[in-house]
Amino acid sequence: MKRVAAIDCGTNSIRLLVADADPATGELKDLDRRMQIVRLGQGVDRTGRLAPEALERTFAACREYAAVIKGLGAEAVRFVATSASRDAENRDDFVRGVVDILGVEPEVITGDQEAEFSFNGATKELTGRADHERPFLVVDIGGGSTEFVLGSDAVRAARSVDVGCVRMTERHLVHGGEISDPPTEGQIAAIKADVSAALDRAEETVPLREAATLVGLAGSVTTVAAIALGLDQYDSEAIHHSRIPLATVREVTGRLLSSNHAERAAIPVMHPGRVDVIAAGALVLLSIMERSGAQEVVVSEHDILDGIAWHAALDDE
């Protein structure tokens, strides 16, 4: 067993997993898994730069995570940074801050690498199970981008497109610094058009309609699942590998798009950091299901973070 720490820093959230990995058996035993909403990608789509307050929120989370990693004695640490830090002109400020706090340089990975990590993390448990047909289409809906990867035992095709819950919210629902609440029909149509164009680009590389099982990852998907399951509080065990039908995703998405901030915030499973971006995230998921022909989505709590942990464990093998 090798004790590893994996950090996934995305556009909306930063997450930590400390786990014991056994490459011989394929077992990954969680010791600590946590997440903070830091909105690193705040305003990046508009300004091209990481905002100072967004950097400070992220660094504060890194300081907390450094203490956890030290306390649990992880042998290896891998820090992966995704869409927001790829796009930013001042990403060197971000890199320097992470190195100062954690002692490791963040890997600003490509969208294709991001997709591969997500696939490995999401499908390791599903491989060989008769109740999940192959090939898998793994869809990771982030804050700034969405990754698509198709494969069975290994990746066959992958593509990242710049459509995510934060990017769509900031691009189409924010006017004069305020979020339209609820969004207008015109704003919803604009998001759909953006997503549709992104799916056209994804399909140039990934044959979405060939998937036998759609596996959905990340906060937009897990939140939609938690709402669909009628949970009184967020329950990872109940959500993990739940199967949410297309009709239910459509109903939940419609409910979120017609709700205002207070109504969404009152949903028991809603994380405060997702209240303003969940409607756009749900619409991205629904659009993907309709385009791919998927009649249900298998929801996974294991995603890019688990893939990063596996890569950290195997680096020295």
N, C-alpha and C positions, 0 to 999 in steps of 0.2 A: 504494500500500500504506500502511496505517496500523497502527502498532504499538500494541497495546492490552493492558491487563491486566484480567482478570476474576477476581473472588473470589466463591466460593459458600460461605457459612457456614451449614451445616445443623445439625441436632440432634446428629449423631454426628461429623461430619467437617467440616474446612475445607479447601477446595481452591483452588489458584491455576493460572491459565493465562495465560501471556504469549505473544501470537501476532501475526503480521503478517496483517492482513485486507485482502483486495482485493474491495471490493463489486462491481466490474465483472465479475469472473469467478466470484465465489462461493467463492474459495479462502481457507482459513484455515490458515496454516502455523504449527505449534507451534514455539515457541522454548524454553519451559519449562512443564511440567505436573507438579504435585506435590500431594500430599495428606497431611494429618495427622489422626489420630483425636484429637479434643479433648473429646468428650462434653459439648458446651455445654449440651445438654438434660438433663444429669444431675439427676434428681429433680424436674424441672419439672412433670411430670404430677401429682406428689403435693403439692408445696409451692407451686407457682405462681410460683417465683422462680428466677433463675439463681444457682447455688451459687458462692461466692467462688473456690473452687479450679477450677471449670469456666471461670470468666471468666479466671483467670490463665493456664490452659493455652491458651485461645484467643488471648489477647493475646501470649503467647510466640510462637505461630505467626504472628501478624500482624507481629511484629517481624522474623521471618525473611523473610516475604514482602515486606516493605517494602524490605529490602536487595536482594532479587532484582529487584524492579520498578525500583529506582533503577539497578542495575547494567546492566539491559537497555535502559533509556531509553524506557519506555512513554510514549506521548503522552497516553493517556487511561486512567483507572482507574475501574472500576465494581465496587462491593461490594454484593452482594445477600445479605440475611439471611433465613432461612426459618423453619420452624415454631417452633423453640424460642424465638426472640426475639420472635415474634408473641405467644406465650402468656404471657411473663414480666411480672410486676408491675414488676420493677426493670430493664427493658430500657434505660432511660436511662443506667444505669451502663455497659452494653455499648456504646451509641452513643458516649458520651464517650470511652471507651477506644480505640475504633477510630479516631475522628477524631484523637486525640492521636498515634497511631502512624502512620497512613497518610495523614492529611490529607484524607480523603474520608468523607462520612457514609454509613453503611450504609443501604441502602434495605430497609426491612422490608416486603417485598412481600406481596400477598395470595396466597392459594392459586391463584386463577385466573391471575394474572400468572406465578406460578411454573410453572404448567402450560404457558402459552404459550411461555416461554423454553425449557422442556424440549423442546417439540414442534419449535421452530425448530432447536435444536441437534442433535436426533436425526434429523430427516428431511431435512435439506438435501442430504445425500449420496444419499439413497434416491429423491428426486424424479426421475421420468423413467426409472428403472430398471425394465425389464420383469419382472425376477425378484422384485419386491416389489409385490404388488397393493395398490391403494388401496380404501377409505380405511385409513389407519394409526390404530391405537389405541396411543398412547404412554403407558406406565405408568412413573412415576418413584417407586420405593419408597424413601422416606427413613427417617430415624430416628424422626421424630415424625408425619409425614403421608405420604400417597400421593396423587400427582396423576394424574388421568386426562384425556387430551385426544384427541379424535377429529377427524380432518381429512384432507384430501388435499393441496392446495397451501397451504391456510390452515386455521386452527382453525375447526371447526364447533361443537364443544361441549367444555366443560372443567369439571372439578370437583375440588376437593381435599377429602379426608376425613382425619380424625385417627387414622389407623392407620399405624404404622411399626414397624420392627424394635426400636427402643429402647423406644418407648411400650408395645408389646405385651409385651416382656420384663419391664419394670418393673411393669406392671400385673398380670401374671398369673404370672410365674415367680419373683419375688423375695418372700421371706418372712423376716422377721427379719434383713434385710440380706444374706441368702444366696440365691443362685440355685439353684433345684431342678435337679438334674443327674443323670440326664436328667429332662425334665418328665414329670409323671404324665399318664395318659389324661384325667383331669379338667381339668388345666391346658391340655392341647392342645385339648380340646373348648371351653374358655372362650375361647381365642384364636380358634378357628374361628367361634364365635358372634359375637364382636366384629367380625371381618372381614366376616362375612356381612351383619351389620347395616350396616356401612360401605358395602358393595357395593350394598345396597338404596338407600342415600342417593345414591351415585354414579350409579346408573341412573335416578334422577329427572331427571338432566340429560344424562348421556352414555349413548347407546344402545350398551352394551358389545358386544352380540352382532352389531352391524352391521359390525364391523371385519373387513377382509380380511387384515391383517397386524398382529400384536401385536409392538410394539417395547418391550423392557424396558431400563430404565436404572438406574444407581446400584449401590452396592456389594453389596447383597444379591443382585441379579441377576447381576452379573459374577462374584461368588464362586461361585454355584451353577453358572454356565457353566464356570468354570475347573475345578471338581470334576468336572463331567460330561465334560469333554474329557480328563480324566486328566492334566493338566499337572503337571510336576515343579516348576515355578515359575510365578509369575504372568507371563503374556505377553499384553500388551494387543493386539498384532497378531493373535494367534490367537483371542482372545476377540471382538474387534470384528467384528460382523456374522456371528458364528457363529449357527447355528440349532439350538436345543435342543428336542427333542420333548417333548411332555407326559409321556409314560411315563418319560422320563429325569428330568425335574424331580420327578416323584412319587417315583422311587427315591432320588434325592439327598436330598429333603426327609425321607423316612422314615429314611434313614441318619443325618441330622443330629439328628432328634428322638430317636433312640434312643442317641445318643452322649453321653458325659460330657465335661467340660471338657478333660481331657487328650487324649482321642481327637480332639476337634475341633481342638485346638491342634496336633496332630501332622500334620494335613492340610497338605501342602507349600505350597499356595497361600493358606492362611488368614492374613489379617492379624491380628496379636495383638488389635487393637481390635475385631475382629468375632467373636471366639470365643464370647462370651456372648450375642450378639444374632442370629447368623446363622440359628439354627433358626427363630426367629420370622419373620425376613425371608423365608426360603424358604417357610414356610407361607403367608405373604401372597401370594407369587408363585403358588404352586400354586392357591390359592383363586381368584385372579383368572383364571387359565387355565381352570379348571373352570367358572367362572361365564360367561365370555365365549365358551366353546366353542373356544378356540384350540388347535390341535393342535401348535403349536410357538411358541417365542418367539425373535424375532430380537434378539440382544443388541447393544447399542450402547455403546461407550465414549465416544461424543459425546453430550452431554446438556445440562442446564441451563447448565453452565459455558461451553460453546460458544455457546449462545444469548445469554448475558450478554455474551460477547466481541463477537458480532455487533451487539448493541445499542449497545455502547460505540463500535464502529467507525462506526456509522451515525448516532450522536447529532448529529454536526456536519455531516452531509451535507445 
